[in-house]
Amino acid sequence: MKAPTTGSVSSSLRRRYGASPLHLLLVLVSFALTCYAGLRLLDGDALGVTLWFVGAALLHDLVLLPLYTFTDLAAQRLLGGGPVAGSRPPLVGINHVRVPAFVSGMLLLVYWPLVLGRVGHYTSSTALPADVFLRRWLLITASLFAASAAVLGVRVWRRSRGGRRVRGGGD
């Protein structure tokens, strides 16, 4: 009986695991790093952090998920490609609304105290003005939607230009 070679061990692991041994190693290292960070995080106020995570999960699952699901369905129906029985599939352009809305929402979620001016000690702690964040967030949001609209415009223009060439070439 022959001893297994390195190639056969790697291919056997790939068959069983579904990815390369390097992928498995990176996943295990990321789990170890996550456990270390979690232990460090829970070291000071384990109950407070646990309550915060549970509260965040409940808020997301019970409030935010239905809210943005309803908003997405409403946007699809408004744009004419909603998932109603017998209708056409969702519009490709809906992603040009989803992506900037998601990025803008994440920025608001991360910086909401500053955006809404709810941090009175910010200026005294950092010596930076706290009243600029709402304008900057609105400017970033407008820029994201404008860039997305420009990309959508270029896509539609290229598609229509390509369609004319195909139709024109057959005559």
N, C-alpha and C positions, 0 to 999 in steps of 0.2 A: 504494500500500500504506500502511495506517495504522500509525502507531507504537503499540506496546502501551501501554495505560493502566495505571495503578497497580493498579486492580481486577483486570485480567486477569492481571497478573504474580502478584498474590497468589493468585488462584484457580488459576492454573497451578501455582504452588508447592504449594498445598494439595492439588491433585490428585496431584502427583508425590510429595510428601513425606508427605502424610497428615495434616498438622496445620498450624497457622498459622505464619507467619514468626516471630512472637514466641516460639513454642514452640521453634523451631529455634535462635533466638538464645540462649534460656535454656539449652538443652542444650549448646550450644557453650561458653557461659560456665562452666557447671558442669564440663565436661571440662577447661577451662583451669585452673579452681580446683583440681580434683583433681590435675592434673599438677603444679601448683605445690606443693601440699601433699605429694605423693609425693616430689618432688625434695628438699623441705626435710626430710622424714622420713628419706630415704635418705642425706642428707648426712653424718650422724654415723657410723652403723654400718650400712652397706649390707648386709653379709653377715648380721649378726645379725637385722636387720629382715626380710630375705628368708627366712632360715631360719624365723623366727617365723611368717611368712605361709604358707609351704609346710607347716610343721608344723600350723598351725591348719586349713588346708584338708584335709590328710590326716586329722587327728583328726575333723573334722566328717564327711567323706565315708565314712571307714572304720569309725568307732565311733559317733558321735552320730546320724547319719542312720538307720542300721539300728536303733539303740536307740529313738529316738522314733517310728519307723515301727511297730516291733513293739508299743510301748506304746500307740500310737493304735489299732492293730488289736485289741489285747487289750481296751482300754476299750470299743470299739464292740461287740465280741462280748459283753462282760460286761453292757453295757446293752441288749443284745437287738437291735441293728440292724446287725450286722457285715456286711462285704462278702463273704459266703460265697455261692457259686453258688446261685441260686434264692432268696436271702433278700431281704428288703425293703431299700430304700435306707438309707444311713446316717442315724442319728437327727439331728434338728435340735439336740437338747439336747447333743450331743457337743461342740459349739462352746463350751458353757458350762463344759466341763472343759478344752478345749484352750486357750482364751484366758488364763484365770488361771494355768494351768500354764506356758504360754509366758512370760508376763510374770514370774512368779516365777522361772523358770529363767534368764531373761535377767538379772534382778537378782542371782541367785546367781552367774552367770557373771562379771558385772562386779565384784561385791564379794566374791568367794569368799575372798580372803585375810583380809578383815576378818570375814566371817561365821564362818569356821572358826578365827579367832584365830591366824592364821599370820604376823602382822606384829608383831614385838616392838618395833620402833622407832616405831610409830605414835603411841603416847601421848607419848613424849619429843619427837617432832617437832611434834606438833600441840597438845599439852596437852589433848587430848580423850580420854575413856575409850574403850578399844578393846573392852571386854567387853559392849557393848550391842548389837552388830550382829546376833548370832544371834537374840536375842529380837525385835528390830525386824523382821528378815527373816521370822521365823515369824509375827509379828503382821500384817505386810503380806500375806503369803501367805494367812493365814486370812481376812483382810478381803477379798482379791480373790475367793476362793472363796465367801465369804458373800454378797458383792454379786452375783456371777454366779448363785448359787442364788436370790437374791431376784428378779433379773431373769427367770430361768427360771420361777419361781413365778408372777410376774405375767403372763408370756406364756401359760403354761398356763391360768391362771385366766381371762384375757381370751378365750382361744380356746374354753374350755368354756362360758363365759358367752355368747359370740357364737353358738356352736353351738346352745344351748338356745333362743335367740331365733329362729333360723331354723327349728328344728323346731317350736317353739311357734306360730309365725306361720302355718304351713301347715295347722293343724287347724281 
